[in-house]
Amino acid sequence: MAEKRKVLAFDYGASSGRAIVGEFDGNKIALNEIHRFLNEPVTVSGSMYWDILRLYHELKQGILKCDALGGADAMGIDTWGVDVGFLDKDGKLLNNPFHYRDSHTENAVARLEQVMPKKDLFAKVGLAFQKFNTLCQLVTMKDNGNVALENAKKMLFIPDLFNYFLTGEAATEFTIASTAQMIVPGKTEWATDVLNAYGVNTDMLTDIVPCASRLGNLSESVMGELGIKKNMPVINVPEHDTASAFVSVPAGERNAAFLSSGTWSLLGTELDQPILTEEAMLSGYTNEGGIGCNIRFLKNIMGLWIIQECKRYWDKQGEVLSFAQIAEGAAKVPACKFLMNPDADEFFSPFEMPVKIQKYCADRGLPVPETKFEIARCIYDSLALDYKHNILALEKITGKKIEVLHIVGGGSNNAMLNQATADALNIPVTAGPSEGTALGNILTQLISLGDIKNLAEARQVVKNSTDIKEYLPKDTATYAQAYEKFIKLL
């Protein structure tokens, strides 16, 4: 490379978003966060929505800040999965998109079963049954006579919607589509027979395009509004944030499992072909898409959402601690003294999370954590044991013995949880990069621009660019004994 390449990544999480410039010198990537903002849902008349226009405004602020620094050679956007917006015949937004934690889909999985048995549906689309899946949302909205859905001429997932606002081009990127329960696993094809069975209007769907493809440039209207000097192509990065995070996993030759650790814990491995067996379905595993149209065979675990909600509760009470302070205090509590099932239904919804945890334990005759640090230790140990449970299932389903777990994302900074995970799994655990999602977004742009050849080369760049920490098993006996108690809670 004659000169350094600069690209702009937007990473929208469920609670905040960032704009990060990645500068590539041909060997490693330097990251520069230039804009950060909150992503707070809005509840109106009992329904929870994304504040989509505010989030688009923040997107434009990030572009402006990047332009002030000399601009970039490309940009890409990743977000959470499943949620969608609808456009009318004039290309105007019809609604604020529902938040996936909204309660309107509470009975949606049972509604799906009225049309097609679970095993038949799983064999066709390969996705775990989550009440917030896009198919569940569309069926619920159709049943409720949702006006936006009835008038929709196009349906776009959140990152595709932002891309449309910027470029005027409407397309559906493969990895974000793969979260919907609506595509043929591993293919850029809508599962039209399934969609027809559920009465989904397929005319509103756009073509599915592979990640690393180019969508288009910023439109003249956006360029004029912002007054920016340098246009740039918008790349279809892996738009599902977990898919971007998986790109940045510093995997080697050993049989590896991957964990994207953040609000959700996404645990799994990469496969060339989907696994559509009843065993996979019953274990809660899902076949989502990755770069190169590979399969991210993974399990969706409640994750650090639980500790995030606890912190919000404690903050409101004036007991403000950082996540690092919470983890440090939790490390002083004896291991596995308190246990819970992180995936229990009561922990899905927000508000009063510490109270919910204490009630969960009390109702089951379990030791009840009383202090903040005891509650945090309960969450961390239970997550580590949940990872063990799902790794064992992964090994059984794939026939692959997992030799190492790679953790990426913000949760990779939690040394206490990383060590607990190594102890529970009794295998080495690597942690980093913490900015895995943004880094994967950037790496894919560099692949699209021709600066990086392929995924293997991208992962070598990750190793060159970041400090990867390793955790070796230590207190395995304590976690082995605790696991026998933990599985009785599932």
C-alpha positions as CSV (number, residue, x, y, z in Angstrom):
1,M,0.0,0.0,0.0
2,A,1.4,3.4,-1.0
3,E,-0.4,5.2,1.8
4,K,-2.6,4.4,4.8
5,R,-6.2,3.5,4.1
6,K,-8.9,5.1,6.3
7,V,-12.4,3.7,6.6
8,L,-15.3,4.7,8.9
9,A,-17.3,2.2,10.9
10,F,-20.6,2.8,12.7
11,D,-21.4,0.3,15.4
12,Y,-24.9,0.5,16.9
13,G,-25.4,-1.5,20.1
14,A,-28.6,-1.9,22.0
15,S,-27.6,0.9,24.5
16,S,-25.1,3.1,22.7
17,G,-23.4,3.7,19.3
18,R,-20.0,4.8,18.1
19,A,-18.3,6.1,15.0
20,I,-14.8,4.7,14.7
21,V,-12.2,5.5,12.1
22,G,-9.9,2.6,11.2
23,E,-6.5,3.4,9.7
24,F,-4.7,0.5,8.0
25,D,-1.0,0.6,7.2
26,G,-0.8,-2.7,5.4
27,N,0.0,-4.6,8.6
28,K,-2.2,-3.4,11.5
29,I,-5.2,-1.2,12.2
30,A,-5.3,1.7,14.5
31,L,-8.7,2.7,15.8
32,N,-9.9,6.2,16.6
33,E,-13.3,6.7,18.2
34,I,-14.6,10.0,16.9
35,H,-18.2,10.0,18.1
36,R,-20.2,8.2,20.8
37,F,-23.9,8.5,21.6
38,L,-26.7,6.9,23.7
39,N,-29.2,4.6,22.1
40,E,-32.2,4.8,24.4
41,P,-35.6,3.3,23.4
42,V,-38.7,5.3,23.7
43,T,-42.0,4.0,25.2
44,V,-45.2,5.5,23.9
45,S,-48.7,4.3,24.8
46,G,-47.3,1.1,26.2
47,S,-45.1,0.2,23.2
48,M,-41.3,0.3,23.0
49,Y,-39.7,1.8,19.9
50,W,-36.2,2.7,18.6
51,D,-35.7,6.5,18.3
52,I,-34.7,5.9,14.7
53,L,-34.5,9.5,13.5
54,R,-32.3,10.5,16.5
55,L,-30.0,7.5,15.6
56,Y,-29.8,8.7,12.0
57,H,-29.0,12.2,13.2
58,E,-26.1,10.7,15.2
59,L,-25.0,8.9,12.1
60,K,-24.7,12.2,10.2
61,Q,-22.8,13.7,13.1
62,G,-20.2,10.9,12.8
63,I,-19.9,11.5,9.1
64,L,-19.3,15.2,9.7
65,K,-16.6,14.6,12.3
66,C,-14.9,12.1,10.0
67,D,-15.0,14.6,7.1
68,A,-13.4,17.3,9.4
69,L,-10.6,14.8,9.9
70,G,-10.0,14.4,6.2
71,G,-12.7,12.0,5.3
72,A,-12.5,8.2,4.7
73,D,-12.3,5.9,1.7
74,A,-15.4,3.9,2.7
75,M,-17.9,3.4,5.4
76,G,-20.1,0.7,6.8
77,I,-22.8,0.2,9.4
78,D,-23.6,-2.7,11.8
79,T,-26.4,-2.9,14.3
80,W,-28.4,-5.4,16.4
81,G,-30.5,-7.9,14.4
82,V,-34.2,-8.6,13.7
83,D,-35.8,-5.2,13.9
84,V,-37.2,-3.5,10.7
85,G,-38.7,-0.3,9.3
86,F,-41.2,0.1,6.6
87,L,-41.2,2.5,3.6
88,D,-44.3,3.8,1.7
89,K,-44.7,4.1,-2.0
90,D,-42.7,7.4,-2.0
91,G,-39.9,5.9,0.0
92,K,-40.8,7.6,3.2
93,L,-40.6,6.0,6.6
94,L,-44.0,4.8,7.8
95,N,-43.2,4.1,11.5
96,N,-40.8,4.1,14.3
97,P,-39.4,0.5,14.3
98,F,-40.5,-1.7,17.3
99,H,-37.8,-2.5,19.8
100,Y,-37.2,-6.3,20.0
101,R,-37.9,-6.2,23.8
102,D,-41.4,-4.8,23.2
103,S,-44.1,-7.1,24.6
104,H,-46.3,-7.4,21.5
105,T,-44.7,-10.6,20.4
106,E,-45.1,-12.4,23.7
107,N,-47.1,-15.2,22.2
108,A,-45.6,-15.2,18.8
109,V,-43.8,-18.5,18.9
110,A,-47.0,-20.3,19.7
111,R,-48.7,-18.5,16.9
112,L,-46.0,-19.8,14.5
113,E,-46.7,-23.3,15.6
114,Q,-50.3,-23.0,14.6
115,V,-49.2,-22.8,11.0
116,M,-46.2,-25.1,10.9
117,P,-44.7,-27.6,13.4
118,K,-41.4,-26.3,14.9
119,K,-39.2,-29.0,13.5
120,D,-40.6,-28.4,10.0
121,L,-40.0,-24.6,10.2
122,F,-36.5,-25.2,11.7
123,A,-35.6,-27.5,8.8
124,K,-36.5,-24.8,6.3
125,V,-35.0,-21.7,8.0
126,G,-32.7,-23.1,10.6
127,L,-33.2,-20.4,13.2
128,A,-33.8,-20.8,17.0
129,F,-37.3,-19.9,18.2
130,Q,-37.1,-16.4,19.7
131,K,-40.2,-14.4,20.2
132,F,-38.4,-11.3,18.8
133,N,-37.4,-12.8,15.5
134,T,-38.5,-10.8,12.5
135,L,-41.0,-13.5,11.4
136,C,-42.6,-13.4,14.8
137,Q,-42.8,-9.6,14.6
138,L,-44.4,-9.6,11.2
139,V,-46.9,-12.3,12.1
140,T,-47.9,-10.4,15.2
141,M,-48.2,-7.1,13.3
142,K,-50.3,-8.7,10.7
143,D,-52.6,-10.2,13.3
144,N,-52.9,-6.8,15.0
145,G,-53.7,-5.0,11.7
146,N,-50.6,-2.8,12.0
147,V,-51.1,0.1,9.6
148,A,-47.4,0.5,8.7
149,L,-47.2,-3.1,7.7
150,E,-50.4,-2.9,5.7
151,N,-49.1,0.1,3.7
152,A,-45.4,-1.0,3.3
153,K,-43.9,-1.1,-0.1
154,K,-40.4,-1.9,1.3
155,M,-39.2,-3.5,4.5
156,L,-35.6,-2.8,5.6
157,F,-33.6,-4.0,8.5
158,I,-32.2,-1.2,10.7
159,P,-28.7,-0.9,9.1
160,D,-30.2,-1.3,5.6
161,L,-32.6,1.5,6.5
162,F,-29.7,3.8,7.5
163,N,-27.9,2.9,4.3
164,Y,-31.1,3.8,2.3
165,F,-31.3,7.1,4.0
166,L,-27.7,7.8,3.1
167,T,-27.6,6.5,-0.5
168,G,-31.2,6.1,-1.7
169,E,-30.3,2.4,-2.5
170,A,-32.5,-0.3,-0.9
171,A,-31.0,-3.7,-0.4
172,T,-30.9,-6.4,2.3
173,E,-27.5,-7.5,3.5
174,F,-27.1,-11.3,4.0
175,T,-26.0,-11.5,7.7
176,I,-28.8,-9.1,8.9
177,A,-31.3,-11.0,6.9
178,S,-30.1,-14.3,8.5
179,T,-31.4,-13.1,11.9
180,A,-35.0,-12.9,10.6
181,Q,-36.1,-16.6,10.5
182,M,-37.0,-15.8,6.9
183,I,-34.2,-17.0,4.6
184,V,-32.8,-20.2,3.3
185,P,-29.8,-21.0,5.6
186,G,-26.5,-20.1,4.1
187,K,-28.0,-18.7,0.9
188,T,-28.9,-15.2,-0.3
189,E,-32.5,-16.3,-0.8
190,W,-35.7,-15.6,0.9
191,A,-37.6,-18.7,2.1
192,T,-40.6,-17.8,0.0
193,D,-42.6,-21.0,0.8
194,V,-42.3,-20.2,4.5
195,L,-43.2,-16.5,4.0
196,N,-46.2,-17.5,1.9
197,A,-47.4,-19.9,4.6
198,Y,-47.4,-17.1,7.1
199,G,-49.0,-14.5,4.8
200,V,-45.9,-12.3,4.6
201,N,-46.0,-9.9,1.7
202,T,-42.9,-10.8,-0.2
203,D,-43.3,-7.9,-2.6
204,M,-41.9,-5.6,0.1
205,L,-38.6,-7.5,0.4
206,T,-35.5,-6.4,-1.4
207,D,-32.7,-8.5,-2.9
208,I,-30.3,-10.1,-0.4
209,V,-26.7,-9.1,-1.1
210,P,-23.5,-10.6,0.2
211,C,-21.4,-8.8,2.7
212,A,-18.3,-7.0,1.4
213,S,-20.3,-5.8,-1.6
214,R,-20.7,-2.1,-2.4
215,L,-24.1,-0.6,-2.1
216,G,-23.5,2.9,-3.5
217,N,-22.1,6.4,-2.6
218,L,-23.6,9.1,-0.4
219,S,-26.5,10.8,-2.3
220,E,-26.2,14.3,-3.6
221,S,-28.9,15.4,-1.1
222,V,-26.9,14.0,1.8
223,M,-23.7,15.5,0.5
224,G,-25.4,18.9,0.1
225,E,-27.1,18.8,3.5
226,L,-24.0,18.0,5.4
227,G,-21.7,20.1,3.2
228,I,-19.0,17.5,3.3
229,K,-16.0,17.6,0.9
230,K,-15.3,13.9,0.2
231,N,-17.8,11.3,-0.9
232,M,-17.3,7.7,0.0
233,P,-18.8,4.3,-1.0
234,V,-21.1,2.6,1.5
235,I,-20.0,-1.0,2.0
236,N,-22.4,-3.9,2.9
237,V,-20.3,-5.0,5.9
238,P,-21.6,-7.8,8.0
239,E,-24.5,-5.7,9.3
240,H,-25.5,-7.9,12.2
241,D,-23.1,-6.8,14.9
242,T,-22.3,-10.4,15.9
243,A,-21.4,-11.3,12.4
244,S,-18.9,-8.3,12.3
245,A,-17.6,-9.4,15.7
246,F,-16.9,-12.9,14.4
247,V,-14.8,-11.5,11.6
248,S,-12.4,-10.1,14.3
249,V,-11.9,-13.4,16.2
250,P,-8.2,-14.2,16.2
251,A,-8.8,-17.8,15.4
252,G,-6.0,-20.3,14.7
253,E,-5.9,-23.9,13.6
254,R,-7.4,-25.5,16.7
255,N,-11.0,-26.4,17.1
256,A,-12.4,-23.1,18.4
257,A,-15.6,-21.7,19.8
258,F,-16.3,-18.0,19.6
259,L,-18.1,-15.8,22.1
260,S,-19.3,-12.3,21.3
261,S,-19.7,-10.9,24.8
262,G,-21.9,-7.8,25.2
263,T,-25.5,-7.1,26.0
264,W,-26.1,-10.6,24.6
265,S,-23.7,-13.5,24.7
266,L,-23.5,-15.2,21.3
267,L,-21.7,-18.5,21.6
268,G,-20.9,-20.8,18.8
269,T,-18.6,-21.7,15.9
270,E,-18.2,-21.3,12.2
271,L,-19.4,-24.0,9.7
272,D,-19.5,-24.4,6.0
273,Q,-23.0,-25.8,6.0
274,P,-26.0,-25.3,8.3
275,I,-27.1,-28.0,10.8
276,L,-30.9,-28.4,10.6
277,T,-31.4,-31.4,12.8
278,E,-34.0,-31.7,15.5
279,E,-31.2,-32.0,18.0
280,A,-29.8,-28.6,17.0
281,M,-33.3,-27.1,17.3
282,L,-33.9,-28.6,20.8
283,S,-30.6,-27.3,22.0
284,G,-31.6,-23.7,21.0
285,Y,-28.8,-23.4,18.4
286,T,-29.3,-21.2,15.4
287,N,-27.8,-21.0,11.8
288,E,-27.0,-17.3,11.2
289,G,-24.9,-16.0,8.3
290,G,-21.4,-14.8,8.3
291,I,-18.8,-13.3,5.9
292,G,-18.5,-15.4,2.7
293,C,-22.0,-16.7,3.3
294,N,-20.6,-19.2,5.9
295,I,-22.7,-20.3,8.9
296,R,-22.4,-18.9,12.4
297,F,-23.8,-21.8,14.3
298,L,-24.5,-20.2,17.7
299,K,-26.6,-20.0,20.8
300,N,-28.2,-16.7,22.0
301,I,-27.6,-16.4,25.8
302,M,-28.9,-13.5,27.9
303,G,-25.4,-12.1,28.5
304,L,-24.3,-8.9,30.2
305,W,-27.7,-7.4,29.8
306,I,-28.4,-8.7,33.3
307,I,-25.5,-6.9,34.9
308,Q,-26.2,-3.8,32.8
309,E,-29.8,-3.7,34.2
310,C,-28.5,-4.2,37.7
311,K,-26.1,-1.3,37.3
312,R,-28.9,0.9,36.0
313,Y,-31.0,0.1,39.1
314,W,-28.1,0.8,41.4
315,D,-27.2,4.0,39.6
316,K,-30.8,5.3,40.1
317,Q,-30.4,4.6,43.8
318,G,-27.3,6.8,43.9
319,E,-24.9,3.8,44.3
320,V,-22.8,4.5,41.2
321,L,-20.1,2.0,40.5
322,S,-18.2,1.3,37.2
323,F,-18.5,-2.2,35.6
324,A,-14.8,-2.7,36.5
325,Q,-15.5,-1.9,40.2
326,I,-18.5,-4.3,40.2
327,A,-16.3,-7.1,38.7
328,E,-13.5,-6.3,41.2
329,G,-15.9,-6.6,44.1
330,A,-17.5,-9.7,42.7
331,A,-14.1,-11.4,42.5
332,K,-13.9,-11.3,46.3
333,V,-17.1,-13.3,46.8
334,P,-16.6,-17.1,47.0
335,A,-17.0,-18.8,43.6
336,C,-20.4,-20.5,42.8
337,K,-22.0,-19.7,46.2
338,F,-25.0,-18.2,44.3
339,L,-26.5,-19.5,41.1
340,M,-29.3,-18.7,38.7
341,N,-30.4,-19.5,35.1
342,P,-29.4,-16.4,33.1
343,D,-31.9,-17.4,30.4
344,A,-34.9,-17.5,32.6
345,D,-37.8,-15.5,31.1
346,E,-38.0,-13.1,34.0
347,F,-34.6,-11.7,33.1
348,F,-35.5,-10.7,29.5
349,S,-37.4,-7.6,30.4
350,P,-35.9,-4.4,31.9
351,F,-36.3,-2.8,35.4
352,E,-35.5,-3.9,38.9
353,M,-33.1,-6.7,37.9
354,P,-31.5,-7.2,41.3
355,V,-35.0,-7.7,42.9
356,K,-35.8,-10.2,40.1
357,I,-32.6,-12.2,40.8
358,Q,-33.2,-12.3,44.6
359,K,-36.8,-13.4,44.0
360,Y,-35.7,-16.1,41.6
361,C,-33.3,-17.5,44.1
362,A,-35.8,-17.3,47.0
363,D,-38.6,-18.9,45.1
364,R,-36.4,-21.9,44.4
365,G,-34.9,-22.3,47.8
366,L,-31.5,-21.3,46.6
367,P,-29.0,-19.1,48.5
368,V,-30.1,-15.5,48.0
369,P,-27.4,-12.9,47.1
370,E,-27.9,-9.8,49.3
371,T,-25.1,-7.4,48.3
372,K,-24.3,-5.8,45.0
373,F,-21.2,-7.9,44.7
374,E,-22.9,-11.1,45.6
375,I,-25.5,-10.4,42.9
376,A,-22.8,-9.7,40.4
377,R,-20.9,-12.9,41.3
378,C,-24.1,-14.8,40.9
379,I,-24.5,-13.4,37.4
380,Y,-20.9,-14.0,36.3
381,D,-20.6,-17.6,37.7
382,S,-24.0,-18.5,36.2
383,L,-23.0,-17.2,32.8
384,A,-19.7,-19.2,32.9
385,L,-21.7,-22.3,33.7
386,D,-24.2,-21.5,31.0
387,Y,-21.3,-21.3,28.6
388,K,-20.2,-24.7,29.7
389,H,-23.6,-26.2,29.2
390,N,-23.8,-24.8,25.7
391,I,-20.3,-25.8,24.7
392,L,-21.1,-29.4,25.7
393,A,-24.2,-29.2,23.4
394,L,-22.1,-27.7,20.6
395,E,-19.6,-30.5,20.8
396,K,-22.4,-33.1,20.7
397,I,-24.1,-31.6,17.8
398,T,-21.1,-30.9,15.6
399,G,-18.9,-33.8,16.7
400,K,-16.1,-31.3,17.2
401,K,-14.1,-31.2,20.4
402,I,-13.7,-27.5,21.4
403,E,-10.1,-26.8,22.4
404,V,-10.2,-23.0,23.0
405,L,-12.8,-20.3,23.4
406,H,-12.2,-16.9,21.9
407,I,-14.0,-14.0,23.5
408,V,-14.5,-10.7,21.7
409,G,-16.5,-7.6,22.4
410,G,-16.8,-5.4,25.5
411,G,-17.2,-8.4,27.8
412,S,-13.7,-9.5,26.9
413,N,-12.5,-6.7,29.3
414,N,-14.0,-8.5,32.3
415,A,-11.1,-10.5,33.7
416,M,-13.2,-12.0,36.5
417,L,-15.7,-13.4,34.1
418,N,-13.0,-14.6,31.7
419,Q,-11.3,-16.5,34.4
420,A,-14.5,-18.0,35.6
421,T,-15.3,-19.1,32.1
422,A,-11.9,-20.8,31.7
423,D,-12.4,-22.6,35.1
424,A,-15.9,-23.7,34.1
425,L,-14.9,-24.9,30.6
426,N,-11.5,-26.3,31.6
427,I,-10.0,-25.1,28.4
428,P,-7.9,-22.0,27.5
429,V,-9.9,-18.8,26.9
430,T,-8.5,-15.8,24.9
431,A,-9.9,-12.3,25.4
432,G,-9.9,-9.6,22.8
433,P,-10.3,-7.5,20.8
434,S,-12.7,-5.6,23.0
435,E,-13.7,-3.5,19.9
436,G,-14.4,-6.7,18.0
437,T,-17.5,-5.5,16.3
438,A,-16.1,-2.3,14.9
439,L,-12.9,-4.0,14.0
440,G,-14.8,-6.7,12.0
441,N,-16.7,-4.0,10.3
442,I,-13.5,-2.2,9.3
443,L,-11.8,-5.4,8.2
444,T,-14.7,-6.2,5.9
445,Q,-14.4,-2.8,4.3
446,L,-10.7,-3.4,3.7
447,I,-11.5,-6.7,2.1
448,S,-14.1,-5.0,-0.2
449,L,-11.5,-2.3,-1.1
450,G,-8.9,-5.0,-2.0
451,D,-6.4,-4.1,0.8
452,I,-7.0,-7.5,2.6
453,K,-7.3,-10.7,0.6
454,N,-9.6,-12.8,2.7
455,L,-10.8,-13.8,6.2
456,A,-7.7,-15.6,7.1
457,E,-5.5,-12.6,6.3
458,A,-8.0,-10.4,8.2
459,R,-7.6,-12.4,11.3
460,Q,-3.8,-12.2,11.1
461,V,-4.2,-8.4,11.0
462,V,-6.3,-8.7,14.2
463,K,-3.4,-10.4,15.9
464,N,-1.0,-7.7,14.6
465,S,-3.3,-4.9,15.9
466,T,-4.5,-6.0,19.3
467,D,-3.4,-7.3,22.6
468,I,-4.9,-10.7,23.1
469,K,-5.0,-12.0,26.7
470,E,-5.1,-15.7,27.6
471,Y,-6.8,-17.3,30.7
472,L,-5.9,-20.8,31.7
473,P,-8.1,-23.0,33.9
474,K,-7.4,-22.8,37.6
475,D,-10.3,-23.6,40.0
476,T,-11.9,-26.3,37.9
477,A,-13.1,-28.5,40.8
478,T,-15.4,-25.7,42.2
479,Y,-17.1,-25.1,38.9
480,A,-17.4,-28.8,38.1
481,Q,-19.3,-29.3,41.4
482,A,-21.4,-26.2,40.8
483,Y,-22.3,-27.4,37.3
484,E,-24.2,-30.4,38.7
485,K,-26.4,-27.9,40.7
486,F,-26.6,-25.5,37.8
487,I,-28.1,-27.9,35.2
488,K,-31.0,-28.6,37.6
489,L,-32.0,-25.0,37.1
490,L,-32.4,-25.3,33.3
